[in-house]
Amino acid sequence: MSLTAWIACYAIDSAFCYWVVWRGGADWMEGWRALPLIGWWATRWNTEQIRLYMLLVWVAHSLWFVAGLVSPGLRW
């Protein structure tokens, strides 16, 4: 994957995570809407659980993004 595509994918992912964690996306997703966006296990989660999950995912994706910047072989 090119560096430009890598950065664009991370920007899109970050925008989605930001929306879920801080802009009310978790409120909208609570219940059945979490199924296609997060997974079947999230259908019973409340808003705070969805926010925490997405924050942890965002941290993991940020670490992977930095690793991909340093080592192009880690980009998928």
The first five atom37 places (N, CA, C, CB, O) and aatype in JSON, in Angstrom:
{
  "aatype": [12, 15, 10, 16, 0, 17, 9, 0, 4, 18, 0, 9, 3, 15, 0, 13, 4, 18, 17, 19, 19, 17, 1, 7, 7, 0, 3, 17, 12, 6, 7, 17, 1, 0, 10, 14, 10, 9, 7, 17, 17, 0, 16, 1, 17, 2, 16, 6, 5, 9, 1, 10, 18, 12, 10, 10, 19, 17, 19, 0, 8, 15, 10, 17, 13, 19, 0, 7, 10, 19, 15, 14, 7, 10, 1, 17],
  "atom_mask": [
    [1, 1, 1, 1, 1],
    [1, 1, 1, 1, 1],
    [1, 1, 1, 1, 1],
    [1, 1, 1, 1, 1],
    [1, 1, 1, 1, 1],
    [1, 1, 1, 1, 1],
    [1, 1, 1, 1, 1],
    [1, 1, 1, 1, 1],
    [1, 1, 1, 1, 1],
    [1, 1, 1, 1, 1],
    [1, 1, 1, 1, 1],
    [1, 1, 1, 1, 1],
    [1, 1, 1, 1, 1],
    [1, 1, 1, 1, 1],
    [1, 1, 1, 1, 1],
    [1, 1, 1, 1, 1],
    [1, 1, 1, 1, 1],
    [1, 1, 1, 1, 1],
    [1, 1, 1, 1, 1],
    [1, 1, 1, 1, 1],
    [1, 1, 1, 1, 1],
    [1, 1, 1, 1, 1],
    [1, 1, 1, 1, 1],
    [1, 1, 1, 0, 1],
    [1, 1, 1, 0, 1],
    [1, 1, 1, 1, 1],
    [1, 1, 1, 1, 1],
    [1, 1, 1, 1, 1],
    [1, 1, 1, 1, 1],
    [1, 1, 1, 1, 1],
    [1, 1, 1, 0, 1],
    [1, 1, 1, 1, 1],
    [1, 1, 1, 1, 1],
    [1, 1, 1, 1, 1],
    [1, 1, 1, 1, 1],
    [1, 1, 1, 1, 1],
    [1, 1, 1, 1, 1],
    [1, 1, 1, 1, 1],
    [1, 1, 1, 0, 1],
    [1, 1, 1, 1, 1],
    [1, 1, 1, 1, 1],
    [1, 1, 1, 1, 1],
    [1, 1, 1, 1, 1],
    [1, 1, 1, 1, 1],
    [1, 1, 1, 1, 1],
    [1, 1, 1, 1, 1],
    [1, 1, 1, 1, 1],
    [1, 1, 1, 1, 1],
    [1, 1, 1, 1, 1],
    [1, 1, 1, 1, 1],
    [1, 1, 1, 1, 1],
    [1, 1, 1, 1, 1],
    [1, 1, 1, 1, 1],
    [1, 1, 1, 1, 1],
    [1, 1, 1, 1, 1],
    [1, 1, 1, 1, 1],
    [1, 1, 1, 1, 1],
    [1, 1, 1, 1, 1],
    [1, 1, 1, 1, 1],
    [1, 1, 1, 1, 1],
    [1, 1, 1, 1, 1],
    [1, 1, 1, 1, 1],
    [1, 1, 1, 1, 1],
    [1, 1, 1, 1, 1],
    [1, 1, 1, 1, 1],
    [1, 1, 1, 1, 1],
    [1, 1, 1, 1, 1],
    [1, 1, 1, 0, 1],
    [1, 1, 1, 1, 1],
    [1, 1, 1, 1, 1],
    [1, 1, 1, 1, 1],
    [1, 1, 1, 1, 1],
    [1, 1, 1, 0, 1],
    [1, 1, 1, 1, 1],
    [1, 1, 1, 1, 1],
    [1, 1, 1, 1, 1]
  ],
  "atom_positions": [
    [[0.85, -1.16, 0.0], [0.0, 0.0, 0.0], [0.9, 1.24, 0.0], [-0.97, -0.01, 1.22], [1.93, 1.28, 0.68]],
    [[0.52, 2.22, -0.76], [1.32, 3.44, -0.82], [1.16, 4.25, 0.45], [0.92, 4.28, -2.05], [0.21, 4.06, 1.22]],
    [[2.09, 5.15, 0.67], [2.04, 6.0, 1.86], [0.8, 6.88, 1.85], [3.31, 6.86, 1.95], [0.18, 7.1, 2.89]],
    [[0.43, 7.38, 0.69], [-0.76, 8.22, 0.59], [-2.02, 7.45, 0.95], [-0.89, 8.79, -0.82], [-2.87, 7.95, 1.69]],
    [[-2.14, 6.25, 0.45], [-3.3, 5.42, 0.78], [-3.3, 5.04, 2.26], [-3.31, 4.15, -0.08], [-4.36, 4.99, 2.89]],
    [[-2.13, 4.77, 2.81], [-2.01, 4.44, 4.23], [-2.51, 5.6, 5.11], [-0.55, 4.1, 4.58], [-3.25, 5.38, 6.07]],
    [[-2.1, 6.8, 4.77], [-2.51, 7.98, 5.52], [-4.0, 8.23, 5.33], [-1.7, 9.22, 5.07], [-4.69, 8.6, 6.29]],
    [[-4.52, 8.05, 4.12], [-5.94, 8.26, 3.87], [-6.79, 7.26, 4.65], [-6.24, 8.15, 2.37], [-7.82, 7.64, 5.22]],
    [[-6.39, 6.01, 4.68], [-7.13, 4.99, 5.45], [-7.14, 5.33, 6.93], [-6.52, 3.6, 5.23], [-8.16, 5.18, 7.6]],
    [[-6.0, 5.78, 7.45], [-5.93, 6.15, 8.85], [-6.8, 7.37, 9.14], [-4.48, 6.42, 9.26], [-7.43, 7.45, 10.19]],
    [[-6.83, 8.33, 8.23], [-7.65, 9.52, 8.42], [-9.13, 9.17, 8.46], [-7.38, 10.53, 7.3], [-9.88, 9.7, 9.28]],
    [[-9.56, 8.28, 7.59], [-10.96, 7.83, 7.58], [-11.29, 7.08, 8.86], [-11.24, 6.94, 6.36], [-12.34, 7.3, 9.46]],
    [[-10.4, 6.2, 9.26], [-10.59, 5.45, 10.5], [-10.63, 6.38, 11.71], [-9.47, 4.41, 10.68], [-11.46, 6.2, 12.6]],
    [[-9.76, 7.36, 11.73], [-9.73, 8.31, 12.84], [-11.0, 9.16, 12.87], [-8.51, 9.21, 12.73], [-11.52, 9.44, 13.95]],
    [[-11.49, 9.56, 11.72], [-12.73, 10.34, 11.68], [-13.9, 9.52, 12.22], [-13.03, 10.8, 10.24], [-14.74, 10.04, 12.96]],
    [[-13.97, 8.24, 11.86], [-15.04, 7.37, 12.37], [-14.92, 7.19, 13.87], [-15.0, 6.0, 11.67], [-15.91, 7.31, 14.59]],
    [[-13.71, 6.91, 14.36], [-13.51, 6.73, 15.8], [-13.82, 8.01, 16.56], [-12.07, 6.29, 16.1], [-14.43, 7.96, 17.63]],
    [[-13.43, 9.15, 16.03], [-13.73, 10.43, 16.67], [-15.24, 10.64, 16.77], [-13.09, 11.6, 15.88], [-15.75, 11.07, 17.8]],
    [[-15.95, 10.33, 15.69], [-17.4, 10.47, 15.68], [-18.05, 9.58, 16.75], [-17.97, 10.13, 14.3], [-18.95, 10.01, 17.46]],
    [[-17.58, 8.36, 16.85], [-18.17, 7.43, 17.83], [-17.85, 7.86, 19.26], [-17.64, 6.0, 17.59], [-18.74, 7.87, 20.11]],
    [[-16.61, 8.22, 19.53], [-16.19, 8.5, 20.9], [-16.67, 9.87, 21.39], [-14.67, 8.42, 21.01], [-17.14, 9.98, 22.52]],
    [[-16.55, 10.9, 20.57], [-16.82, 12.25, 21.06], [-17.98, 12.99, 20.41], [-15.62, 13.05, 20.88], [-18.4, 14.03, 20.93]],
    [[-18.5, 12.51, 19.32], [-19.55, 13.27, 18.62], [-20.93, 12.6, 18.64], [-19.14, 13.48, 17.2], [-21.79, 12.98, 17.85]],
    [[-21.15, 11.65, 19.51], [-22.48, 11.06, 19.65], [-22.73, 9.82, 18.81], [0.0, 0.0, 0.0], [-23.85, 9.32, 18.76]],
    [[-21.72, 9.33, 18.16], [-21.9, 8.13, 17.34], [-22.24, 6.9, 18.17], [0.0, 0.0, 0.0], [-22.97, 6.03, 17.71]],
    [[-21.73, 6.83, 19.39], [-22.02, 5.69, 20.26], [-23.49, 5.68, 20.65], [-21.12, 5.72, 21.52], [-24.1, 4.62, 20.77]],
    [[-24.06, 6.86, 20.86], [-25.5, 6.94, 21.17], [-26.32, 6.41, 20.01], [-25.9, 8.39, 21.5], [-27.29, 5.67, 20.2]],
    [[-25.94, 6.81, 18.81], [-26.66, 6.37, 17.62], [-26.5, 4.87, 17.39], [-26.18, 7.14, 16.39], [-27.44, 4.21, 16.95]],
    [[-25.32, 4.34, 17.67], [-25.01, 2.94, 17.41], [-25.57, 1.97, 18.43], [-23.54, 2.76, 17.34], [-25.67, 0.78, 18.14]],
    [[-25.94, 2.44, 19.58], [-26.36, 1.54, 20.66], [-27.49, 0.63, 20.19], [-26.79, 2.34, 21.89], [-28.47, 1.09, 19.61]],
    [[-27.34, -0.66, 20.45], [-28.35, -1.64, 20.05], [-27.98, -2.34, 18.76], [0.0, 0.0, 0.0], [-26.81, -2.66, 18.53]],
    [[-28.97, -2.56, 17.91], [-28.78, -3.36, 16.7], [-27.87, -2.68, 15.68], [-30.1, -3.65, 16.07], [-27.29, -3.37, 14.84]],
    [[-27.75, -1.36, 15.71], [-26.89, -0.67, 14.73], [-25.41, -0.97, 14.94], [-27.12, 0.83, 14.81], [-24.6, -0.77, 14.03]],
    [[-25.05, -1.45, 16.12], [-23.65, -1.8, 16.38], [-23.25, -3.08, 15.65], [-23.42, -1.96, 17.88], [-22.06, -3.33, 15.45]],
    [[-24.22, -3.88, 15.27], [-23.94, -5.16, 14.62], [-23.08, -5.02, 13.36], [-25.24, -5.84, 14.26], [-22.02, -5.65, 13.31]],
    [[-23.46, -4.24, 12.36], [-22.6, -4.18, 11.17], [-21.34, -3.32, 11.34], [-23.39, -3.64, 10.02], [-20.37, -3.5, 10.61]],
    [[-21.36, -2.4, 12.3], [-20.24, -1.49, 12.46], [-19.16, -2.0, 13.42], [-20.73, -0.17, 12.93], [-17.98, -1.69, 13.24]],
    [[-19.55, -2.76, 14.43], [-18.59, -3.27, 15.4], [-18.56, -4.79, 15.39], [-18.92, -2.76, 16.81], [-17.5, -5.39, 15.22]],
    [[-19.7, -5.41, 15.57], [-19.78, -6.86, 15.6], [-20.97, -7.33, 16.42], [0.0, 0.0, 0.0], [-21.61, -6.53, 17.1]],
    [[-21.27, -8.61, 16.34], [-22.45, -9.14, 17.01], [-22.38, -9.01, 18.52], [-22.64, -10.59, 16.64], [-23.42, -8.89, 19.17]],
    [[-21.18, -9.03, 19.09], [-21.04, -8.95, 20.53], [-21.41, -7.57, 21.07], [-19.62, -9.3, 20.93], [-21.66, -7.44, 22.27]],
    [[-21.44, -6.56, 20.25], [-21.7, -5.2, 20.71], [-23.17, -4.84, 20.72], [-20.96, -4.23, 19.84], [-23.53, -3.72, 21.11]],
    [[-24.03, -5.74, 20.31], [-25.45, -5.4, 20.25], [-26.06, -5.19, 21.62], [-26.2, -6.5, 19.53], [-27.1, -4.53, 21.74]],
    [[-25.45, -5.71, 22.67], [-25.97, -5.53, 24.03], [-25.18, -4.5, 24.84], [-25.95, -6.85, 24.76], [-25.47, -4.29, 26.01]],
    [[-24.21, -3.86, 24.22], [-23.4, -2.88, 24.93], [-24.14, -1.56, 25.06], [-22.07, -2.67, 24.21], [-24.95, -1.2, 24.2]],
    [[-23.85, -0.83, 26.14], [-24.4, 0.51, 26.27], [-23.43, 1.51, 25.64], [-24.67, 0.86, 27.77], [-22.38, 1.13, 25.11]],
    [[-23.8, 2.78, 25.7], [-23.02, 3.83, 25.04], [-21.59, 3.9, 25.55], [-23.7, 5.16, 25.23], [-20.65, 4.03, 24.77]],
    [[-21.42, 3.82, 26.86], [-20.08, 3.94, 27.43], [-19.19, 2.77, 27.02], [-20.15, 4.02, 28.94], [-17.99, 2.96, 26.8]],
    [[-19.75, 1.59, 26.92], [-18.97, 0.42, 26.5], [-18.53, 0.55, 25.04], [-19.78, -0.87, 26.7], [-17.41, 0.19, 24.69]],
    [[-19.41, 1.07, 24.21], [-19.07, 1.28, 22.8], [-17.97, 2.33, 22.69], [-20.33, 1.71, 21.98], [-17.03, 2.16, 21.92]],
    [[-18.09, 3.41, 23.45], [-17.06, 4.45, 23.43], [-15.7, 3.9, 23.87], [-17.46, 5.61, 24.34], [-14.68, 4.17, 23.23]],
    [[-15.68, 3.14, 24.95], [-14.42, 2.58, 25.43], [-13.81, 1.64, 24.4], [-14.64, 1.84, 26.75], [-12.61, 1.7, 24.15]],
    [[-14.62, 0.78, 23.81], [-14.12, -0.15, 22.8], [-13.51, 0.62, 21.63], [-15.26, -1.06, 22.3], [-12.41, 0.29, 21.18]],
    [[-14.21, 1.63, 21.14], [-13.7, 2.38, 20.0], [-12.46, 3.19, 20.36], [-14.79, 3.3, 19.45], [-11.58, 3.37, 19.52]],
    [[-12.37, 3.67, 21.58], [-11.16, 4.37, 22.0], [-9.96, 3.42, 22.03], [-11.37, 5.0, 23.38], [-8.87, 3.79, 21.59]],
    [[-10.16, 2.22, 22.54], [-9.08, 1.23, 22.55], [-8.69, 0.82, 21.13], [-9.49, 0.0, 23.36], [-7.51, 0.64, 20.83]],
    [[-9.68, 0.67, 20.26], [-9.4, 0.34, 18.85], [-8.61, 1.47, 18.2], [-10.72, 0.09, 18.08], [-7.68, 1.22, 17.43]],
    [[-8.99, 2.7, 18.51], [-8.3, 3.85, 17.94], [-6.83, 3.89, 18.38], [-9.01, 5.14, 18.34], [-5.95, 4.19, 17.57]],
    [[-6.57, 3.6, 19.65], [-5.2, 3.56, 20.15], [-4.41, 2.47, 19.43], [-5.18, 3.32, 21.69], [-3.28, 2.7, 19.0]],
    [[-5.01, 1.28, 19.28], [-4.33, 0.19, 18.59], [-4.07, 0.55, 17.13], [-5.17, -1.11, 18.67], [-2.98, 0.28, 16.61]],
    [[-5.04, 1.15, 16.47], [-4.85, 1.54, 15.07], [-3.8, 2.63, 14.94], [-6.17, 2.02, 14.47], [-3.07, 2.67, 13.95]],
    [[-3.72, 3.51, 15.92], [-2.69, 4.57, 15.88], [-1.29, 3.98, 16.0], [-2.93, 5.59, 17.01], [-0.37, 4.4, 15.3]],
    [[-1.14, 3.0, 16.88], [0.15, 2.33, 17.01], [0.52, 1.61, 15.72], [0.13, 1.34, 18.18], [1.67, 1.66, 15.28]],
    [[-0.46, 0.94, 15.12], [-0.22, 0.24, 13.86], [0.11, 1.23, 12.74], [-1.44, -0.6, 13.49], [0.95, 0.96, 11.89]],
    [[-0.56, 2.39, 12.75], [-0.29, 3.42, 11.75], [1.16, 3.89, 11.84], [-1.25, 4.6, 11.93], [1.84, 3.99, 10.82]],
    [[1.62, 4.18, 13.04], [3.0, 4.64, 13.23], [3.98, 3.54, 12.81], [3.25, 5.04, 14.7], [4.99, 3.82, 12.16]],
    [[3.68, 2.31, 13.17], [4.55, 1.2, 12.76], [4.58, 1.07, 11.24], [4.07, -0.13, 13.4], [5.62, 0.78, 10.67]],
    [[3.44, 1.29, 10.58], [3.39, 1.24, 9.13], [4.14, 2.38, 8.46], [0.0, 0.0, 0.0], [4.64, 2.23, 7.35]],
    [[4.21, 3.52, 9.15], [5.0, 4.62, 8.61], [6.48, 4.29, 8.62], [4.75, 5.9, 9.41], [7.22, 4.62, 7.7]],
    [[6.92, 3.61, 9.7], [8.32, 3.26, 9.85], [8.7, 2.07, 8.98], [8.62, 2.97, 11.3], [9.77, 2.06, 8.36]],
    [[7.83, 1.07, 8.93], [8.11, -0.16, 8.19], [7.02, -0.41, 7.16], [8.24, -1.37, 9.15], [5.94, -0.88, 7.53]],
    [[7.24, -0.11, 5.9], [6.22, -0.29, 4.87], [5.71, -1.72, 4.75], [6.77, 0.15, 3.56], [4.62, -1.93, 4.21]],
    [[6.44, -2.69, 5.21], [5.99, -4.07, 5.14], [4.8, -4.36, 6.03], [0.0, 0.0, 0.0], [4.12, -5.37, 5.83]],
    [[4.53, -3.51, 7.0], [3.4, -3.7, 7.89], [2.1, -3.13, 7.34], [3.68, -3.07, 9.21], [1.03, -3.36, 7.91]],
    [[2.18, -2.41, 6.26], [0.96, -1.87, 5.64], [0.25, -2.99, 4.9], [1.27, -0.7, 4.67], [0.91, -3.79, 4.23]],
    [[-1.02, -3.07, 5.0], [-1.77, -4.1, 4.27], [-2.42, -3.45, 3.12], [-2.81, -4.81, 5.16], [-3.11, -4.11, 2.35]]
  ]
}
